[in-house]
Amino acid sequence: MTSEHQGVRLRPATAGDAEAVTRVFLDSRAAAMPWLPRIHSDADTLAWITHVVLPTSTAVWVAEAAGEAGESGAVLGFAALAGRDELDHLYLRPDALRRGIGSRLLAEVRGAVDGPVHLYVFQRNAAARAFYERHGFSAVAFDDGSRNEENEPDVLYRWTPRR
């Protein structure tokens, strides 16, 4: 289902979005986490998005520009749901921050999950942590980094809907 609001349209991702999603992923991480080691090449990241993230995630949504001259159809961000309740990815282009796009993608994920949602965030990613905390997520566990390939300490966050 596609939804549009304030010049941004949310829709399910397709295989044809792989390059744009990869660019958002790489640009977002470089801008928000310059301290994070680059473990994979751009080509390997594209292959992973193409052959793993898009086809095996429970759902992937993209936010794209709608109606802006020269930008219409440009992917501004994406979110991926893994399993029944894990927000595996939520990334925005650096120039798309603070426009409500991340909040809308997060709302799509919450709407697709029947119950709590959990996610991991690198401990040093203060902006992402603040974003999730503003949206009612609570830190429930801290890890030493051994569970991710960057070996970067992370935090498990959980959000539980009010009943």
KAURMO-V570922 format. One record per residue. N is the residue number from 1. RES is the residue in one letter. SS is DSSP state (alpha for helix, beta for strand, coil for the rest). Layout:
N|RES|SS + N|RES|SS
//
This chain:
1|M|coil + 2|T|coil + 3|S|beta + 4|E|beta + 5|H|beta + 6|Q|coil + 7|G|coil + 8|V|beta + 9|R|beta + 10|L|beta + 11|R|beta + 12|P|beta + 13|A|coil + 14|T|coil + 15|A|alpha + 16|G|alpha + 17|D|alpha + 18|A|alpha + 19|E|alpha + 20|A|alpha + 21|V|alpha + 22|T|alpha + 23|R|alpha + 24|V|alpha + 25|F|alpha + 26|L|alpha + 27|D|alpha + 28|S|alpha + 29|R|alpha + 30|A|alpha + 31|A|alpha + 32|A|alpha + 33|M|coil + 34|P|coil + 35|W|coil + 36|L|coil + 37|P|coil + 38|R|coil + 39|I|coil + 40|H|coil + 41|S|coil + 42|D|alpha + 43|A|alpha + 44|D|alpha + 45|T|alpha + 46|L|alpha + 47|A|alpha + 48|W|alpha + 49|I|alpha + 50|T|alpha + 51|H|alpha + 52|V|alpha + 53|V|alpha + 54|L|alpha + 55|P|alpha + 56|T|alpha + 57|S|coil + 58|T|coil + 59|A|beta + 60|V|beta + 61|W|beta + 62|V|beta + 63|A|beta + 64|E|beta + 65|A|beta + 66|A|coil + 67|G|coil + 68|E|coil + 69|A|coil + 70|G|coil + 71|E|coil + 72|S|coil + 73|G|coil + 74|A|coil + 75|V|beta + 76|L|beta + 77|G|beta + 78|F|beta + 79|A|beta + 80|A|beta + 81|L|beta + 82|A|beta + 83|G|coil + 84|R|coil + 85|D|coil + 86|E|beta + 87|L|beta + 88|D|beta + 89|H|beta + 90|L|beta + 91|Y|beta + 92|L|beta + 93|R|coil + 94|P|alpha + 95|D|alpha + 96|A|alpha + 97|L|coil + 98|R|coil + 99|R|coil + 100|G|coil + 101|I|alpha + 102|G|alpha + 103|S|alpha + 104|R|alpha + 105|L|alpha + 106|L|alpha + 107|A|alpha + 108|E|alpha + 109|V|alpha + 110|R|alpha + 111|G|alpha + 112|A|alpha + 113|V|coil + 114|D|coil + 115|G|coil + 116|P|coil + 117|V|beta + 118|H|beta + 119|L|beta + 120|Y|beta + 121|V|beta + 122|F|beta + 123|Q|coil + 124|R|coil + 125|N|coil + 126|A|alpha + 127|A|alpha + 128|A|alpha + 129|R|alpha + 130|A|alpha + 131|F|alpha + 132|Y|alpha + 133|E|alpha + 134|R|alpha + 135|H|coil + 136|G|coil + 137|F|coil + 138|S|beta + 139|A|beta + 140|V|beta + 141|A|beta + 142|F|beta + 143|D|coil + 144|D|coil + 145|G|coil + 146|S|coil + 147|R|coil + 148|N|coil + 149|E|coil + 150|E|coil + 151|N|coil + 152|E|coil + 153|P|coil + 154|D|beta + 155|V|beta + 156|L|beta + 157|Y|beta + 158|R|beta + 159|W|beta + 160|T|coil + 161|P|coil + 162|R|coil + 163|R|coil
//
